[in-house]
Amino acid sequence: MKRLQKLRAFTVLEMQMALIISALLFTALLTALDTMFKGYETNADAASSNVVTRLVVNRVLSLVRTGTDFRPLTDDVLDTNENPVYADFMEFVSLRDDDGEPVEAIRVEFRYPGEGAQYRVWGVGEPEPELGFTPAGNGELWLVRTDLTTDAETESLLVGNVRQFLVTLRYDIGPRLERATIDITTEPQQPESVALSTDAPPQSLRMVASAMPRRIGG
């Protein structure tokens, strides 16, 4: 008779080692997938912030092209220390009636949540005025429409998480606005579900664009 061959099975130790290795591989796979999804979420949010910022800049510039009577003004357009004017807000007449009388004004202003707009203005070579408080975070860009016949205001948030907003207004004799330049820096809103393992801030987006009014006016 043939002698039956004795089959060798896994020992308890070998089974434990196999389970440990499988668990480590599974954990590494889940970590890689989690990192991939968080990276996708962060990139998608950054792309969305990029698009929103560009749309906001284009919208503001389109309003500038049809605006008149811009503020803040310079006292002397021939003084290179006062012209151009730098500010963290801008306002102008956006609509007139058939008689040419202003009926609507628009104000674009930079605010810090809980503090409101500061309406800071400074000239060439002058330091940017201090805020008088320490911002708790980034600010927001708001658009305020004023009905000049009733003084009623309606406001809307243009974009949040704004790190910096600067308006440069260059005037010609009149004074009449020659060119308005917008310099805005935004940062993508970090999703609450994403925790970065670095202290480095999210990649910011800076846009600088100019427009000239089409109408003859201030």
C-alpha positions in Angstrom: 0.0 0.0 0.0 1.1 3.5 -0.7 1.8 5.6 2.2 -0.5 8.6 2.4 1.3 11.9 2.1 0.8 14.0 5.2 -0.6 17.5 4.3 0.9 20.5 6.0 -1.5 23.3 7.1 -0.7 26.9 8.2 0.3 27.4 11.7 -1.5 29.9 14.0 1.6 32.2 13.8 1.6 32.2 10.0 -2.1 33.0 10.0 -1.6 35.9 12.3 1.3 37.2 10.2 -0.8 37.0 7.0 -3.7 38.9 8.7 -1.3 41.6 9.9 0.2 42.1 6.5 -3.3 42.2 4.9 -4.4 44.8 7.5 -1.4 46.9 6.8 -1.9 46.8 3.0 -5.6 47.6 3.4 -4.8 50.5 5.7 -2.3 51.9 3.2 -4.8 51.6 0.4 -7.5 53.5 2.4 -5.0 56.2 3.3 -4.0 56.6 -0.3 -7.6 56.8 -1.4 -8.4 59.3 1.4 -5.5 61.5 0.3 -6.5 61.3 -3.3 -10.1 62.4 -2.5 -9.0 65.2 -0.3 -6.6 66.4 -2.9 -9.4 66.4 -5.5 -11.7 68.3 -3.1 -9.0 70.9 -2.5 -8.2 71.3 -6.2 -11.9 71.5 -7.1 -12.4 74.3 -4.5 -9.4 76.2 -5.7 -10.6 76.0 -9.3 -14.1 77.2 -8.2 -12.6 80.1 -6.3 -10.5 81.0 -9.4 -13.6 81.1 -11.6 -15.6 83.1 -9.1 -12.8 85.7 -8.7 -12.5 86.1 -12.5 -16.3 86.6 -12.9 -16.4 89.2 -10.1 -13.5 91.2 -11.6 -15.2 91.1 -15.1 -18.5 92.2 -13.5 -17.0 95.1 -11.6 -15.0 96.3 -14.7 -18.1 96.1 -16.9 -19.8 98.4 -14.3 -16.8 100.8 -14.4 -17.0 101.1 -18.2 -20.5 102.5 -17.9 -20.1 104.6 -14.7 -19.7 108.3 -14.1 -18.8 110.6 -11.1 -16.3 108.2 -9.5 -15.2 108.4 -5.9 -12.9 108.8 -4.1 -11.6 111.9 -5.9 -8.3 113.7 -6.0 -8.0 117.3 -5.0 -5.5 118.1 -7.7 -5.2 115.9 -10.8 -1.9 117.6 -11.7 -0.3 116.6 -8.3 1.5 113.3 -8.9 1.4 112.7 -5.1 -2.4 112.7 -5.2 -3.1 111.2 -8.6 -3.6 108.3 -8.8 -5.7 107.7 -5.7 -5.5 104.4 -3.8 -8.5 103.0 -1.8 -10.1 99.9 -0.6 -13.5 100.9 -2.0 -14.9 102.6 -5.1 -18.3 104.3 -5.8 -19.8 105.8 -8.9 -23.1 106.7 -10.6 -24.4 103.7 -12.5 -27.7 105.0 -13.8 -29.3 108.3 -14.9 -32.8 109.2 -15.9 -33.8 110.7 -19.2 -32.9 114.2 -17.9 -29.4 113.1 -17.1 -30.0 113.1 -13.3 -28.4 110.4 -11.3 -30.9 107.8 -10.0 -28.6 104.9 -9.0 -25.1 104.6 -7.5 -22.9 101.6 -6.9 -20.3 101.1 -4.3 -17.8 98.3 -4.3 -16.2 97.9 -0.9 -13.9 95.6 1.0 -15.0 94.5 4.5 -13.8 92.4 7.3 -16.5 90.3 8.9 -17.8 91.9 12.0 -16.0 95.2 11.3 -17.6 96.5 8.2 -16.0 98.7 5.5 -13.2 101.0 6.5 -13.2 103.4 3.4 -9.5 103.9 3.5 -7.9 106.4 0.9 -4.2 107.2 0.4 -1.9 108.8 -2.1 1.2 107.9 -4.0 4.1 107.2 -1.7 1.9 107.2 1.4 1.6 104.1 3.6 -1.6 102.2 3.6 -3.7 103.5 6.5 -3.9 101.1 9.5 -7.1 99.3 10.3 -7.2 100.1 14.0 -7.9 96.4 14.7 -6.4 93.0 14.1 -8.3 91.1 11.4 -9.4 87.6 12.5 -9.1 86.4 9.0 -9.6 87.3 5.4 -12.2 89.8 4.2 -15.1 90.0 1.8 -15.9 92.0 -1.3 -19.4 93.5 -1.4 -21.5 95.4 -3.9 -23.9 98.0 -2.6 -26.6 99.6 -4.9 -28.2 102.8 -3.8 -31.4 104.2 -5.1 -30.7 107.9 -5.1 -34.3 108.8 -5.3 -35.1 107.0 -2.0 -31.6 106.4 -0.5 -32.6 102.7 -0.2 -29.6 100.3 -0.3 -29.4 96.7 -1.4 -26.1 94.9 -1.0 -24.8 91.5 -2.2 -21.7 89.5 -1.5 -19.4 89.3 -4.5 -16.7 87.0 -3.2 -15.4 85.9 0.2 -12.0 84.9 1.5 -10.4 88.0 0.1 -6.9 88.6 1.4 -6.4 91.9 -0.3 -8.4 94.4 -2.3 -7.0 97.6 -3.8 -8.5 100.1 -6.2 -6.3 102.5 -8.1 -8.1 105.5 -9.7 -6.2 107.7 -12.1 -7.9 110.9 -13.1 -7.7 113.3 -16.0 -8.5 117.1 -15.9 -12.1 117.6 -15.0 -11.6 115.7 -12.8 -12.7 112.7 -15.0 -11.7 109.2 -14.4 -9.1 108.0 -16.9 -8.6 104.5 -15.7 -9.6 102.2 -12.8 -7.4 99.3 -11.8 -8.5 96.5 -9.5 -6.0 94.4 -7.6 -7.6 91.5 -5.7 -6.1 88.5 -4.0 -8.3 85.6 -2.9 -7.6 82.3 -1.2 -9.7 79.1 -1.8 -11.9 78.2 1.1 -10.5 75.1 2.7 -13.2 72.4 3.0 -14.0 71.5 6.6 -13.5 67.8 5.8 -9.9 68.4 4.6 -7.1 68.6 7.2 -3.8 69.6 5.7 -0.6 68.2 7.2 1.3 71.5 6.6 1.0 75.0 8.0 1.5 76.5 4.6 -1.6 78.6 3.4 -3.6 77.4 0.4 -2.4 78.7 -2.9 -3.8 82.2 -3.5 -5.0 83.8 -6.7 -4.1 87.4 -7.5 -5.8 89.3 -10.4 -5.0 92.8 -11.6 -7.2 94.3 -14.3 -8.1 97.8 -15.6 -11.0 99.4 -17.3 -11.7 102.9 -18.8 -15.2 104.5 -18.6 -17.0 104.7 -22.0 -19.1 107.7 -21.0 -17.7 111.2 -20.7 -18.0 112.0 -17.0 -16.2 112.1 -13.7 
